[in-house]
Amino acid sequence: MRRVLFAGLAIFTLALGLRADTPNVYAIRGARVVTAAGAPIESGTIVIRRGIIDAVGGSVSVPSEAAVIDGAGLTVYPGLIDLGSTRASDQTIPATPQNFRTTAELERWKRTQILKPQARAADTVRVDDAELTRIAAAGITTVLALPAGDVISGHSALVNVAAPPEDPQIGNIVDQRRGLIVVKTPFALHVSFPNQPRAGGNAYPESLMGVIAFVRQSFLDALHYGEVMRSADRAAKSALPDDPALEALQPAVEGKVPVAFEANHAREILRALKLAKELKLQPIVTGGREADEVAADLKSQSVRVIYSLNLPQRPRNLAPDADETFASLKLRADAPKVPGKLAKAGVTFAFESAGVADPKDFVRNAAKVVKACLPEDAAIRALTITAATLAGVGDRLGSIEKGKVANLIVADGNLFDEKTTIKRVFVEGRSVSLDTLPAAATGRGRN
């Protein structure tokens, strides 16, 4: 049995692109260090020991046992944090069954598909090595794994993308992977407001106002459920049927877990804020395409935004000589400018990939945001320390400081320069091998 475990671990580690003989101590010497916690160090040394940043500075001594990396001409950044990824967990949205006897049965089934707060992304974290390494190769070392589905879809989990198993002696290797890479769960309960049915016909109800009414009633039901369960009335408690969905909503209605509302239009954002205020929820706005239009409201209520870097593009199926509507052109032109306006308004924000086709486009599109009007240092913070703080793990991730987890990326230039290439990636202090990936996978060139 032990031999099988070790064999499985060897295959698993190699598939991840992680060397089984990875040193416990590294020293990156003479590199430019963008700490995200203060001014850059123009020529500094970072010592990594057993997955943790042991020292960083301009006059740090290199331990004799360290594997030394020459940082001359290179820049080290904190690992990037993507606060909204559909790539990090394996989840499917079931198609509508065809054997319902009555419309009522169909509607009850639909309700179970859009009220799923008990779903946990942490339970379905991907261990698909190629995909995780591909994400790491883009400089993203931590992602927020999102639950799949419409309306109230479940709880997300913050995960490191390619941390290796530490103890192969006991337990199931895959389960160990899930336990090791999960940084925080749950992060938030996720709610979306689809304006129309999505593929499969599962969205219900089918209007924005109907969805909002459904969400509101679900939270009110959860509030009542919680009040009864906390009461001393045994008869009332026994009369309540077991309801996993209402039980799973309790942390949100008690204010222990934030509620992330996916809202892009200004009116949707305002409705989400109104709903959160009425129900005393902790709101976070995700997507946020028109968040700048309601920046004053967001700032006054201290609401954080996770802005989508899945920026609008010209439809690929549109003929080269075909005209686009003014609204489409304006949306595409305005989208990269929104984070800069949020920064000026004092709104706290981070970024999500939210369906970006290629992980590399997460940084490419951040570069477009920088070019539009967001200062570079603000963009770096939004991708690192601000994201970590927003997620409640700023004491562990997001900056290059002594005592923090060694999630680092080493590049041969400015992160937002289209010619920059990521040379090395460290996740929890382990070097992720990029040698087996195509050259394009580590480059930063624009298409």
ROTIRO-642975 format. One record per residue (C-alpha): x, y, z; residue in three letters; residue number from 1. Coordinates in steps of 0.05 Angstrom, whole numbers, plus 5000, padded with zeros to 4 digits. Last residue first. Layout:
+------+-------+------+--------+-----+
! east ! north !   up ! residu ! num !
+------+-------+------+--------+-----+
!    X !     Y !    Z !    ALA ! NUM !
...
+------+-------+------+--------+-----+
REM end
This chain:
+------+-------+------+--------+-----+
! east ! north !   up ! residu ! num !
+------+-------+------+--------+-----+
! 4951 !  5776 ! 4403 !    ASN ! 447 !
! 4991 !  5811 ! 4456 !    ARG ! 446 !
! 5057 !  5783 ! 4480 !    GLY ! 445 !
! 5063 !  5762 ! 4553 !    ARG ! 444 !
! 5101 !  5698 ! 4545 !    GLY ! 443 !
! 5096 !  5637 ! 4591 !    THR ! 442 !
! 5046 !  5596 ! 4551 !    ALA ! 441 !
! 5074 !  5620 ! 4484 !    ALA ! 440 !
! 5138 !  5580 ! 4497 !    ALA ! 439 !
! 5099 !  5516 ! 4501 !    PRO ! 438 !
! 5098 !  5485 ! 4571 !    LEU ! 437 !
! 5146 !  5431 ! 4593 !    THR ! 436 !
! 5198 !  5479 ! 4618 !    ASP ! 435 !
! 5150 !  5518 ! 4663 !    LEU ! 434 !
! 5169 !  5480 ! 4726 !    SER ! 433 !
! 5134 !  5506 ! 4787 !    VAL ! 432 !
! 5186 !  5522 ! 4841 !    SER ! 431 !
! 5161 !  5508 ! 4911 !    ARG ! 430 !
! 5157 !  5563 ! 4963 !    GLY ! 429 !
! 5082 !  5559 ! 4972 !    GLU ! 428 !
! 5075 !  5570 ! 4898 !    VAL ! 427 !
! 5138 !  5596 ! 4863 !    PHE ! 426 !
! 5137 !  5617 ! 4790 !    VAL ! 425 !
! 5198 !  5628 ! 4746 !    ARG ! 424 !
! 5214 !  5661 ! 4679 !    LYS ! 423 !
! 5151 !  5701 ! 4665 !    ILE ! 422 !
! 5164 !  5737 ! 4599 !    THR ! 421 !
! 5156 !  5811 ! 4586 !    THR ! 420 !
! 5146 !  5835 ! 4515 !    LYS ! 419 !
! 5076 !  5862 ! 4526 !    GLU ! 418 !
! 5099 !  5904 ! 4585 !    ASP ! 417 !
! 5050 !  5901 ! 4643 !    PHE ! 416 !
! 5094 !  5858 ! 4689 !    LEU ! 415 !
! 5155 !  5902 ! 4676 !    ASN ! 414 !
! 5214 !  5860 ! 4657 !    GLY ! 413 !
! 5247 !  5792 ! 4657 !    ASP ! 412 !
! 5195 !  5763 ! 4705 !    ALA ! 411 !
! 5199 !  5724 ! 4771 !    VAL ! 410 !
! 5132 !  5706 ! 4803 !    ILE ! 409 !
! 5123 !  5694 ! 4877 !    LEU ! 408 !
! 5079 !  5657 ! 4926 !    ASN ! 407 !
! 5125 !  5649 ! 4986 !    ALA ! 406 !
! 5074 !  5650 ! 5042 !    VAL ! 405 !
! 5086 !  5709 ! 5088 !    LYS ! 404 !
! 5134 !  5712 ! 5147 !    GLY ! 403 !
! 5180 !  5765 ! 5119 !    LYS ! 402 !
! 5146 !  5808 ! 5067 !    GLU ! 401 !
! 5134 !  5803 ! 4992 !    ILE ! 400 !
! 5061 !  5819 ! 4987 !    SER ! 399 !
! 4993 !  5786 ! 4974 !    GLY ! 398 !
! 4989 !  5728 ! 5021 !    LEU ! 397 !
! 4990 !  5709 ! 5095 !    ARG ! 396 !
! 4967 !  5769 ! 5136 !    ASP ! 395 !
! 4926 !  5794 ! 5077 !    GLY ! 394 !
! 4883 !  5731 ! 5081 !    VAL ! 393 !
! 4814 !  5761 ! 5091 !    GLY ! 392 !
! 4794 !  5758 ! 5018 !    ALA ! 391 !
! 4794 !  5834 ! 5012 !    LEU ! 390 !
! 4863 !  5834 ! 5044 !    THR ! 389 !
! 4889 !  5784 ! 4993 !    ALA ! 388 !
! 4859 !  5823 ! 4935 !    ALA ! 387 !
! 4887 !  5888 ! 4962 !    THR ! 386 !
! 4956 !  5855 ! 4971 !    ILE ! 385 !
! 4961 !  5825 ! 4901 !    THR ! 384 !
! 4925 !  5842 ! 4837 !    LEU ! 383 !
! 4894 !  5906 ! 4864 !    ALA ! 382 !
! 4962 !  5925 ! 4893 !    ARG ! 381 !
! 4996 !  5916 ! 4825 !    ILE ! 380 !
! 4941 !  5957 ! 4792 !    ALA ! 379 !
! 4949 !  6013 ! 4843 !    ALA ! 378 !
! 5025 !  6013 ! 4830 !    ASP ! 377 !
! 5012 !  6019 ! 4756 !    GLU ! 376 !
! 4966 !  6079 ! 4761 !    PRO ! 375 !
! 4898 !  6065 ! 4730 !    LEU ! 374 !
! 4882 !  6109 ! 4670 !    CYS ! 373 !
! 4871 !  6070 ! 4605 !    ALA ! 372 !
! 4942 !  6042 ! 4598 !    LYS ! 371 !
! 4936 !  6011 ! 4667 !    VAL ! 370 !
! 4869 !  5980 ! 4649 !    VAL ! 369 !
! 4898 !  5953 ! 4585 !    LYS ! 368 !
! 4955 !  5922 ! 4626 !    ALA ! 367 !
! 4903 !  5889 ! 4670 !    ALA ! 366 !
! 4875 !  5860 ! 4606 !    ASN ! 365 !
! 4941 !  5828 ! 4589 !    ARG ! 364 !
! 4948 !  5803 ! 4661 !    VAL ! 363 !
! 4882 !  5764 ! 4660 !    PHE ! 362 !
! 4892 !  5750 ! 4586 !    ASP ! 361 !
! 4948 !  5701 ! 4604 !    LYS ! 360 !
! 4896 !  5656 ! 4636 !    PRO ! 359 !
! 4864 !  5646 ! 4567 !    ASP ! 358 !
! 4788 !  5646 ! 4556 !    ALA ! 357 !
! 4771 !  5698 ! 4608 !    VAL ! 356 !
! 4709 !  5671 ! 4644 !    GLY ! 355 !
! 4708 !  5715 ! 4705 !    ALA ! 354 !
! 4782 !  5733 ! 4707 !    SER ! 353 !
! 4773 !  5771 ! 4773 !    GLU ! 352 !
! 4804 !  5836 ! 4798 !    PHE ! 351 !
! 4809 !  5875 ! 4863 !    ALA ! 350 !
! 4773 !  5937 ! 4888 !    PHE ! 349 !
! 4768 !  5985 ! 4947 !    THR ! 348 !
! 4730 !  6048 ! 4928 !    VAL ! 347 !
! 4767 !  6113 ! 4941 !    GLY ! 346 !
! 4732 !  6152 ! 4885 !    ALA ! 345 !
! 4797 !  6161 ! 4847 !    LYS ! 344 !
! 4810 !  6086 ! 4851 !    ALA ! 343 !
! 4739 !  6071 ! 4826 !    LEU ! 342 !
! 4751 !  6117 ! 4767 !    LYS ! 341 !
! 4816 !  6081 ! 4750 !    GLY ! 340 !
! 4781 !  6014 ! 4756 !    PRO ! 339 !
! 4727 !  6037 ! 4707 !    VAL ! 338 !
! 4772 !  6060 ! 4650 !    LYS ! 337 !
! 4784 !  5992 ! 4619 !    PRO ! 336 !
! 4708 !  5983 ! 4609 !    ALA ! 335 !
! 4695 !  6050 ! 4576 !    ASP ! 334 !
! 4718 !  6036 ! 4505 !    ALA ! 333 !
! 4686 !  5968 ! 4501 !    ARG ! 332 !
! 4621 !  5994 ! 4530 !    LEU ! 331 !
! 4621 !  6054 ! 4484 !    LYS ! 330 !
! 4630 !  6010 ! 4422 !    LEU ! 329 !
! 4574 !  5965 ! 4444 !    SER ! 328 !
! 4527 !  6023 ! 4458 !    ALA ! 327 !
! 4543 !  6056 ! 4392 !    PHE ! 326 !
! 4521 !  5993 ! 4356 !    THR ! 325 !
! 4572 !  5955 ! 4316 !    GLU ! 324 !
! 4582 !  5961 ! 4241 !    ASP ! 323 !
! 4601 !  5903 ! 4196 !    ALA ! 322 !
! 4662 !  5909 ! 4151 !    ASP ! 321 !
! 4702 !  5854 ! 4186 !    PRO ! 320 !
! 4640 !  5809 ! 4191 !    ALA ! 319 !
! 4619 !  5795 ! 4263 !    LEU ! 318 !
! 4631 !  5723 ! 4286 !    ASN ! 317 !
! 4689 !  5745 ! 4329 !    ARG ! 316 !
! 4647 !  5794 ! 4369 !    PRO ! 315 !
! 4687 !  5858 ! 4383 !    ARG ! 314 !
! 4712 !  5851 ! 4454 !    GLN ! 313 !
! 4686 !  5867 ! 4523 !    PRO ! 312 !
! 4736 !  5859 ! 4580 !    LEU ! 311 !
! 4739 !  5794 ! 4620 !    ASN ! 310 !
! 4779 !  5833 ! 4671 !    LEU ! 309 !
! 4719 !  5832 ! 4717 !    SER ! 308 !
! 4722 !  5880 ! 4776 !    TYR ! 307 !
! 4716 !  5852 ! 4847 !    ILE ! 306 !
! 4685 !  5911 ! 4883 !    VAL ! 305 !
! 4683 !  5928 ! 4958 !    ARG ! 304 !
! 4625 !  5963 ! 4991 !    VAL ! 303 !
! 4643 !  6015 ! 5044 !    SER ! 302 !
! 4571 !  6041 ! 5044 !    GLN ! 301 !
! 4591 !  6113 ! 5026 !    SER ! 300 !
! 4644 !  6087 ! 4977 !    LYS ! 299 !
! 4596 !  6042 ! 4939 !    LEU ! 298 !
! 4543 !  6096 ! 4935 !    ASP ! 297 !
! 4594 !  6147 ! 4909 !    ALA ! 296 !
! 4621 !  6097 ! 4859 !    ALA ! 295 !
! 4552 !  6088 ! 4828 !    VAL ! 294 !
! 4571 !  6105 ! 4756 !    GLU ! 293 !
! 4640 !  6075 ! 4767 !    ASP ! 292 !
! 4609 !  6008 ! 4781 !    ALA ! 291 !
! 4584 !  6003 ! 4709 !    GLU ! 290 !
! 4621 !  5938 ! 4691 !    ARG ! 289 !
! 4620 !  5915 ! 4764 !    GLY ! 288 !
! 4632 !  5841 ! 4753 !    GLY ! 287 !
! 4630 !  5827 ! 4827 !    THR ! 286 !
! 4599 !  5872 ! 4881 !    VAL ! 285 !
! 4613 !  5852 ! 4953 !    ILE ! 284 !
! 4557 !  5858 ! 5004 !    PRO ! 283 !
! 4558 !  5843 ! 5079 !    GLN ! 282 !
! 4484 !  5829 ! 5093 !    LEU ! 281 !
! 4438 !  5869 ! 5138 !    LYS ! 280 !
! 4375 !  5845 ! 5101 !    LEU ! 279 !
! 4352 !  5915 ! 5082 !    GLU ! 278 !
! 4423 !  5939 ! 5070 !    LYS ! 277 !
! 4439 !  5879 ! 5026 !    ALA ! 276 !
! 4376 !  5888 ! 4985 !    LEU ! 275 !
! 4390 !  5962 ! 4974 !    LYS ! 274 !
! 4462 !  5948 ! 4955 !    LEU ! 273 !
! 4439 !  5894 ! 4906 !    ALA ! 272 !
! 4387 !  5941 ! 4876 !    ARG ! 271 !
! 4441 !  5995 ! 4868 !    LEU ! 270 !
! 4487 !  5945 ! 4833 !    ILE ! 269 !
! 4431 !  5922 ! 4786 !    GLU ! 268 !
! 4414 !  5994 ! 4768 !    ARG ! 267 !
! 4487 !  6008 ! 4752 !    ALA ! 266 !
! 4492 !  5949 ! 4705 !    HIS ! 265 !
! 4544 !  5896 ! 4722 !    ASN ! 264 !
! 4520 !  5857 ! 4782 !    ALA ! 263 !
! 4546 !  5792 ! 4810 !    GLU ! 262 !
! 4529 !  5799 ! 4883 !    PHE ! 261 !
! 4581 !  5770 ! 4931 !    ALA ! 260 !
! 4550 !  5758 ! 4999 !    VAL ! 259 !
! 4600 !  5763 ! 5055 !    PRO ! 258 !
! 4604 !  5708 ! 5109 !    VAL ! 257 !
! 4593 !  5719 ! 5184 !    LYS ! 256 !
! 4538 !  5770 ! 5176 !    GLY ! 255 !
! 4485 !  5726 ! 5209 !    GLU ! 254 !
! 4446 !  5725 ! 5144 !    VAL ! 253 !
! 4508 !  5699 ! 5107 !    ALA ! 252 !
! 4528 !  5647 ! 5159 !    PRO ! 251 !
! 4455 !  5622 ! 5161 !    GLN ! 250 !
! 4446 !  5611 ! 5086 !    LEU ! 249 !
! 4471 !  5539 ! 5091 !    ALA ! 248 !
! 4414 !  5522 ! 5139 !    GLU ! 247 !
! 4364 !  5551 ! 5091 !    LEU ! 246 !
! 4391 !  5507 ! 5035 !    ALA ! 245 !
! 4398 !  5445 ! 5078 !    PRO ! 244 !
! 4324 !  5448 ! 5097 !    ASP ! 243 !
! 4301 !  5398 ! 5149 !    ASP ! 242 !
! 4227 !  5411 ! 5161 !    PRO ! 241 !
! 4208 !  5461 ! 5215 !    LEU ! 240 !
! 4152 !  5434 ! 5260 !    ALA ! 239 !
! 4202 !  5406 ! 5309 !    SER ! 238 !
! 4232 !  5475 ! 5319 !    LYS ! 237 !
! 4164 !  5507 ! 5330 !    ALA ! 236 !
! 4146 !  5455 ! 5382 !    ALA ! 235 !
! 4213 !  5463 ! 5417 !    ARG ! 234 !
! 4204 !  5538 ! 5426 !    ASP ! 233 !
! 4269 !  5559 ! 5460 !    ALA ! 232 !
! 4289 !  5600 ! 5399 !    SER ! 231 !
! 4354 !  5593 ! 5360 !    ARG ! 230 !
! 4323 !  5546 ! 5308 !    MET ! 229 !
! 4262 !  5592 ! 5301 !    VAL ! 228 !
! 4304 !  5654 ! 5290 !    GLU ! 227 !
! 4348 !  5617 ! 5240 !    GLY ! 226 !
! 4290 !  5593 ! 5199 !    TYR ! 225 !
! 4259 !  5663 ! 5199 !    HIS ! 224 !
! 4324 !  5694 ! 5174 !    LEU ! 223 !
! 4331 !  5638 ! 5122 !    ALA ! 222 !
! 4261 !  5651 ! 5096 !    ASP ! 221 !
! 4277 !  5725 ! 5091 !    LEU ! 220 !
! 4341 !  5707 ! 5053 !    PHE ! 219 !
! 4302 !  5664 ! 5004 !    SER ! 218 !
! 4248 !  5717 ! 4997 !    GLN ! 217 !
! 4299 !  5769 ! 4976 !    ARG ! 216 !
! 4332 !  5723 ! 4926 !    VAL ! 215 !
! 4266 !  5705 ! 4894 !    PHE ! 214 !
! 4244 !  5778 ! 4891 !    ALA ! 213 !
! 4310 !  5796 ! 4858 !    ILE ! 212 !
! 4302 !  5740 ! 4808 !    VAL ! 211 !
! 4231 !  5762 ! 4792 !    GLY ! 210 !
! 4253 !  5834 ! 4782 !    MET ! 209 !
! 4308 !  5811 ! 4735 !    LEU ! 208 !
! 4261 !  5767 ! 4695 !    SER ! 207 !
! 4261 !  5692 ! 4681 !    GLU ! 206 !
! 4248 !  5661 ! 4748 !    PRO ! 205 !
! 4282 !  5613 ! 4741 !    TYR ! 204 !
! 4345 !  5599 ! 4703 !    ALA ! 203 !
! 4351 !  5525 ! 4688 !    ASN ! 202 !
! 4335 !  5527 ! 4613 !    GLY ! 201 !
! 4397 !  5487 ! 4593 !    GLY ! 200 !
! 4436 !  5548 ! 4569 !    ALA ! 199 !
! 4418 !  5609 ! 4609 !    ARG ! 198 !
! 4350 !  5640 ! 4619 !    PRO ! 197 !
! 4348 !  5716 ! 4615 !    GLN ! 196 !
! 4368 !  5776 ! 4658 !    ASN ! 195 !
! 4412 !  5734 ! 4703 !    PRO ! 194 !
! 4420 !  5766 ! 4773 !    PHE ! 193 !
! 4476 !  5730 ! 4809 !    SER ! 192 !
! 4488 !  5711 ! 4881 !    VAL ! 191 !
! 4551 !  5681 ! 4910 !    HIS ! 190 !
! 4563 !  5664 ! 4984 !    LEU ! 189 !
! 4633 !  5686 ! 5003 !    ALA ! 188 !
! 4702 !  5662 ! 5021 !    PHE ! 187 !
! 4683 !  5595 ! 5049 !    PRO ! 186 !
! 4734 !  5569 ! 5053 !    THR ! 185 !
! 4804 !  5597 ! 5057 !    LYS ! 184 !
! 4873 !  5575 ! 5032 !    VAL ! 183 !
! 4852 !  5510 ! 4998 !    VAL ! 182 !
! 4914 !  5482 ! 4965 !    ILE ! 181 !
! 4933 !  5433 ! 5019 !    LEU ! 180 !
! 4865 !  5403 ! 5034 !    GLY ! 179 !
! 4849 !  5392 ! 4961 !    ARG ! 178 !
! 4916 !  5360 ! 4948 !    ARG ! 177 !
! 4908 !  5315 ! 5008 !    GLN ! 176 !
! 4841 !  5292 ! 4981 !    ASP ! 175 !
! 4875 !  5275 ! 4916 !    VAL ! 174 !
! 4931 !  5236 ! 4951 !    ILE ! 173 !
! 4884 !  5195 ! 4995 !    ASN ! 172 !
! 4909 !  5186 ! 5065 !    GLY ! 171 !
! 4976 !  5174 ! 5097 !    ILE ! 170 !
! 5050 !  5177 ! 5083 !    GLN ! 169 !
! 5047 !  5225 ! 5024 !    PRO ! 168 !
! 5058 !  5285 ! 5070 !    ASP ! 167 !
! 5072 !  5352 ! 5036 !    GLU ! 166 !
! 5030 !  5347 ! 4973 !    PRO ! 165 !
! 5049 !  5400 ! 4921 !    PRO ! 164 !
! 5020 !  5471 ! 4916 !    ALA ! 163 !
! 4996 !  5486 ! 4846 !    ALA ! 162 !
! 4938 !  5535 ! 4844 !    VAL ! 161 !
! 4933 !  5563 ! 4914 !    ASN ! 160 !
! 4859 !  5564 ! 4932 !    VAL ! 159 !
! 4806 !  5613 ! 4957 !    LEU ! 158 !
! 4739 !  5579 ! 4962 !    ALA ! 157 !
! 4670 !  5601 ! 4937 !    SER ! 156 !
! 4603 !  5585 ! 4969 !    HIS ! 155 !
! 4538 !  5569 ! 4933 !    GLY ! 154 !
! 4498 !  5586 ! 4870 !    SER ! 153 !
! 4444 !  5633 ! 4894 !    ILE ! 152 !
! 4422 !  5660 ! 4825 !    VAL ! 151 !
! 4451 !  5614 ! 4772 !    ASP ! 150 !
! 4502 !  5558 ! 4773 !    GLY ! 149 !
! 4574 !  5539 ! 4786 !    ALA ! 148 !
! 4611 !  5554 ! 4851 !    PRO ! 147 !
! 4672 !  5599 ! 4842 !    LEU ! 146 !
! 4744 !  5581 ! 4857 !    ALA ! 145 !
! 4779 !  5644 ! 4880 !    LEU ! 144 !
! 4848 !  5639 ! 4852 !    VAL ! 143 !
! 4920 !  5641 ! 4879 !    THR ! 142 !
! 4986 !  5635 ! 4842 !    THR ! 141 !
! 4969 !  5673 ! 4778 !    ILE ! 140 !
! 5033 !  5690 ! 4740 !    GLY ! 139 !
! 5009 !  5664 ! 4673 !    ALA ! 138 !
! 5050 !  5601 ! 4683 !    ALA ! 137 !
! 5011 !  5589 ! 4747 !    ALA ! 136 !
! 4946 !  5584 ! 4708 !    ILE ! 135 !
! 4977 !  5535 ! 4659 !    ARG ! 134 !
! 5004 !  5495 ! 4718 !    THR ! 133 !
! 4934 !  5489 ! 4745 !    LEU ! 132 !
! 4906 !  5468 ! 4678 !    GLU ! 131 !
! 4959 !  5415 ! 4667 !    ALA ! 130 !
! 4953 !  5387 ! 4737 !    ASP ! 129 !
! 4879 !  5374 ! 4739 !    ASP ! 128 !
! 4870 !  5373 ! 4815 !    VAL ! 127 !
! 4810 !  5418 ! 4810 !    ARG ! 126 !
! 4774 !  5439 ! 4873 !    VAL ! 125 !
! 4706 !  5404 ! 4877 !    THR ! 124 !
! 4692 !  5404 ! 4952 !    ASP ! 123 !
! 4723 !  5473 ! 4961 !    ALA ! 122 !
! 4672 !  5501 ! 4911 !    ALA ! 121 !
! 4619 !  5488 ! 4963 !    ARG ! 120 !
! 4545 !  5479 ! 4946 !    ALA ! 119 !
! 4501 !  5489 ! 5007 !    GLN ! 118 !
! 4478 !  5556 ! 4982 !    PRO ! 117 !
! 4443 !  5521 ! 4925 !    LYS ! 116 !
! 4379 !  5558 ! 4909 !    LEU ! 115 !
! 4379 !  5564 ! 4833 !    ILE ! 114 !
! 4380 !  5489 ! 4818 !    GLN ! 113 !
! 4334 !  5469 ! 4875 !    THR ! 112 !
! 4283 !  5520 ! 4849 !    ARG ! 111 !
! 4286 !  5490 ! 4780 !    LYS ! 110 !
! 4267 !  5422 ! 4809 !    TRP ! 109 !
! 4207 !  5452 ! 4844 !    ARG ! 108 !
! 4186 !  5486 ! 4780 !    GLU ! 107 !
! 4190 !  5421 ! 4741 !    LEU ! 106 !
! 4150 !  5384 ! 4793 !    GLU ! 105 !
! 4097 !  5438 ! 4791 !    ALA ! 104 !
! 4093 !  5433 ! 4716 !    THR ! 103 !
! 4073 !  5361 ! 4724 !    THR ! 102 !
! 4098 !  5291 ! 4706 !    ARG ! 101 !
! 4172 !  5310 ! 4700 !    PHE ! 100 !
! 4212 !  5261 ! 4658 !    ASN !  99 !
! 4254 !  5307 ! 4614 !    GLN !  98 !
! 4308 !  5325 ! 4664 !    PRO !  97 !
! 4336 !  5396 ! 4657 !    THR !  96 !
! 4411 !  5395 ! 4643 !    ALA !  95 !
! 4456 !  5393 ! 4703 !    PRO !  94 !
! 4505 !  5451 ! 4714 !    ILE !  93 !
! 4574 !  5421 ! 4719 !    THR !  92 !
! 4629 !  5431 ! 4770 !    GLN !  91 !
! 4703 !  5416 ! 4770 !    ASP !  90 !
! 4738 !  5472 ! 4807 !    SER !  89 !
! 4795 !  5520 ! 4793 !    ALA !  88 !
! 4777 !  5542 ! 4722 !    ARG !  87 !
! 4714 !  5583 ! 4737 !    THR !  86 !
! 4756 !  5638 ! 4768 !    SER !  85 !
! 4738 !  5699 ! 4809 !    GLY !  84 !
! 4786 !  5734 ! 4856 !    LEU !  83 !
! 4848 !  5723 ! 4814 !    ASP !  82 !
! 4909 !  5734 ! 4858 !    ILE !  81 !
! 4978 !  5748 ! 4828 !    LEU !  80 !
! 5040 !  5719 ! 4861 !    GLY !  79 !
! 5080 !  5775 ! 4893 !    PRO !  78 !
! 5128 !  5806 ! 4843 !    TYR !  77 !
! 5202 !  5793 ! 4828 !    VAL !  76 !
! 5237 !  5832 ! 4773 !    THR !  75 !
! 5296 !  5805 ! 4734 !    LEU !  74 !
! 5358 !  5839 ! 4704 !    GLY !  73 !
! 5404 !  5806 ! 4755 !    ALA !  72 !
! 5362 !  5757 ! 4796 !    GLY !  71 !
! 5413 !  5701 ! 4799 !    ASP !  70 !
! 5377 !  5643 ! 4833 !    ILE !  69 !
! 5414 !  5610 ! 4891 !    VAL !  68 !
! 5393 !  5542 ! 4919 !    ALA !  67 !
! 5403 !  5557 ! 4993 !    ALA !  66 !
! 5445 !  5516 ! 5041 !    GLU !  65 !
! 5498 !  5570 ! 5051 !    SER !  64 !
! 5445 !  5621 ! 5069 !    PRO !  63 !
! 5447 !  5685 ! 5027 !    VAL !  62 !
! 5456 !  5748 ! 5069 !    SER !  61 !
! 5404 !  5803 ! 5062 !    VAL !  60 !
! 5430 !  5873 ! 5046 !    SER !  59 !
! 5376 !  5901 ! 5000 !    GLY !  58 !
! 5318 !  5867 ! 5032 !    GLY !  57 !
! 5277 !  5804 ! 5041 !    VAL !  56 !
! 5281 !  5749 ! 5093 !    ALA !  55 !
! 5248 !  5683 ! 5111 !    ASP !  54 !
! 5192 !  5685 ! 5060 !    ILE !  53 !
! 5155 !  5620 ! 5075 !    ILE !  52 !
! 5150 !  5555 ! 5036 !    GLY !  51 !
! 5202 !  5517 ! 5075 !    ARG !  50 !
! 5252 !  5574 ! 5072 !    ARG !  49 !
! 5251 !  5627 ! 5018 !    ILE !  48 !
! 5304 !  5681 ! 5020 !    VAL !  47 !
! 5292 !  5743 ! 4978 !    ILE !  46 !
! 5351 !  5788 ! 4958 !    THR !  45 !
! 5347 !  5860 ! 4934 !    GLY !  44 !
! 5370 !  5907 ! 4880 !    SER !  43 !
! 5319 !  5961 ! 4864 !    GLU !  42 !
! 5275 !  5947 ! 4925 !    ILE !  41 !
! 5206 !  5972 ! 4906 !    PRO !  40 !
! 5171 !  6021 ! 4953 !    ALA !  39 !
! 5122 !  5992 ! 5002 !    GLY !  38 !
! 5077 !  5932 ! 5014 !    ALA !  37 !
! 5068 !  5912 ! 4941 !    ALA !  36 !
! 5139 !  5882 ! 4948 !    THR !  35 !
! 5164 !  5897 ! 4878 !    VAL !  34 !
! 5234 !  5868 ! 4883 !    VAL !  33 !
! 5286 !  5884 ! 4831 !    ARG !  32 !
! 5333 !  5825 ! 4831 !    ALA !  31 !
! 5403 !  5817 ! 4861 !    GLY !  30 !
! 5394 !  5749 ! 4893 !    ARG !  29 !
! 5335 !  5701 ! 4893 !    ILE !  28 !
! 5352 !  5654 ! 4950 !    ALA !  27 !
! 5319 !  5586 ! 4957 !    TYR !  26 !
! 5313 !  5538 ! 5016 !    VAL !  25 !
! 5273 !  5474 ! 5021 !    ASN !  24 !
! 5300 !  5448 ! 4956 !    PRO !  23 !
! 5253 !  5413 ! 4906 !    THR !  22 !
! 5271 !  5340 ! 4899 !    ASP !  21 !
! 5201 !  5318 ! 4878 !    ALA !  20 !
! 5202 !  5371 ! 4824 !    ARG !  19 !
! 5135 !  5405 ! 4810 !    LEU !  18 !
! 5109 !  5405 ! 4738 !    GLY !  17 !
! 5042 !  5383 ! 4765 !    LEU !  16 !
! 5047 !  5318 ! 4725 !    ALA !  15 !
! 5113 !  5304 ! 4759 !    LEU !  14 !
! 5082 !  5311 ! 4828 !    THR !  13 !
! 5023 !  5267 ! 4811 !    PHE !  12 !
! 5065 !  5212 ! 4781 !    ILE !  11 !
! 5112 !  5212 ! 4840 !    ALA !  10 !
! 5054 !  5215 ! 4890 !    LEU !   9 !
! 5020 !  5155 ! 4858 !    GLY !   8 !
! 5084 !  5115 ! 4862 !    ALA !   7 !
! 5093 !  5134 ! 4934 !    PHE !   6 !
! 5022 !  5115 ! 4951 !    LEU !   5 !
! 5028 !  5049 ! 4914 !    VAL !   4 !
! 5092 !  5032 ! 4952 !    ARG !   3 !
! 5057 !  5047 ! 5018 !    ARG !   2 !
! 5000 !  5000 ! 5000 !    MET !   1 !
+------+-------+------+--------+-----+
REM end
